[in-house]
Amino acid sequence: MDKLHIKGGAHLNGRIPVSGAKNSALKLMVACLLTDEPITLTNMPNLADTRFLAQLLETLGVEVYWPKGDSTCHLNGAELKSTIAPYDQVRKMRASFNVLGPLIARSGHATVSLPGGCAIGARPVDLHLQALEAMGADLRVEQGYVKAAAIHGLKGAHVNFAMPSVGATEHAMLTATLAQGETVLENAAREPEIEDLAVCLNSMGAKITGAGTSKIRIEGVEKLSGTTHSVMPDRIEAGTYAMAAAAAGGDVTLEGAPVAALGAMIGKLREAGVTVEADEAAATLRIIRNGSRLKSVSVSTQPHPGFPTDLQAQFMALMSLADGTSIIRETIFENRFMHAPELSRLGADITVRGQEAVVKGVPQLTAAPVMATDLRASVSLVIAGLAAEGETVVNRIYHLDRGFERLEAKLNACGASIERRSEDED
Ligand code: EPU
């Protein structure tokens, strides 16, 4: 297993290009199941997760042409050969579950493994299933699998979600494009990735309005066509590098940044005393901190447009170094503080009380070996390592490879010193 060796203390100066968004790409790829015409996705991030989903789509019969390292991915679902998504493929990556509705819409039936819990929480899929049932799918859970059929086809439905779920909103939206009649999704999630998916589906001939608001209307159509769509830039990757620059100090410009989608984070960075120059038209975000101390700021994660849970761990790393005490509340997932004890190994002063972490800033972090159990937690340790004194070793970095494209290359180009080594090199 690979590790990252990070020599801390260097300021970051330079420019970092933002990649395509993982959490958008994963849903856009699934859209290929809804049409027998080819779909081309550009600005695709080369990540373990997107490659993994490509394999599942191949298992289902989709022809995938995506040369290694290429940012253009061609998907052709002209002839599906299976409607079964096996346990191993869904368990390892939850977004795989989103093939269920599209497979029912296309083939009339599907068998998809339940994803199970994961490192950050129980993460049930009840809202996904409720929406599919409302559209007329007959669902049975047997031996860990959802067996679904819609013998008479899917019908538009009125779905009022008990809470805004990104995955359930996207899953219902994908499925409803081919249902007969109108579907209305209320209390829908408003994350920018949902809008990106709607833009792509509409370019395939779907009739979706309201994506990005809490009420989405989908007028079902008989057939969708192929399309070419550029994956939106990754707001979480951009936010992560913004915080890395703020923690290490320096002057970094993020290029191709989804500025409008990052309002909550930009506000918190400014409150913390970081200079942020945001230029929406140029899609750049310049982060500057030269010498000044960080101020502690409290934050509570919220559905979009609030502060994203996917940036909570990174913000905690930053607040570990701020003057004063900040309270960080996690309201989306029940177990998303796994990074706190690891940050403490680097000298951070963090006390977790239920859904709240009390972070008392310290003047300096010091290097240590650390590891984390999920993607965002792992990258928070990289941020802390960049600011810490000495050489931090981050173990189990396969988590990072699930969601950050060329992480070391991008940070090293700005003056960081990060080296990837395999276990046997130590
Ligand atoms: N929930 C339910 N029932 C459901 C669905 C969700 O109770 O049927 C709960 C979840 O357990 C959670 C909350 O609702 O407590 C919000 O979950 P949501 O469905 O919004 O999240 P998701 O679709 O599973 C996506 C991202 C996550 C991101 C969340 C929140 C993808 C592939 N994943 O997950 O990203 O944290 O939205 O913004 O889009 C990551 O990239 O590291 C990551 C975890």
Boltz pocket constraint, residues with backbone or C-beta under 6 A from the ligand:
constraints:
  - pocket:
      binder: B
      contacts: [[A, 22], [A, 23], [A, 24], [A, 26], [A, 94], [A, 95], [A, 121], [A, 122], [A, 123], [A, 124], [A, 125], [A, 126], [A, 127], [A, 128], [A, 129], [A, 163], [A, 164], [A, 165], [A, 166], [A, 167], [A, 168], [A, 189], [A, 308], [A, 309], [A, 310], [A, 331], [A, 332], [A, 333], [A, 334], [A, 375], [A, 376], [A, 403]]
      max_distance: 6.0
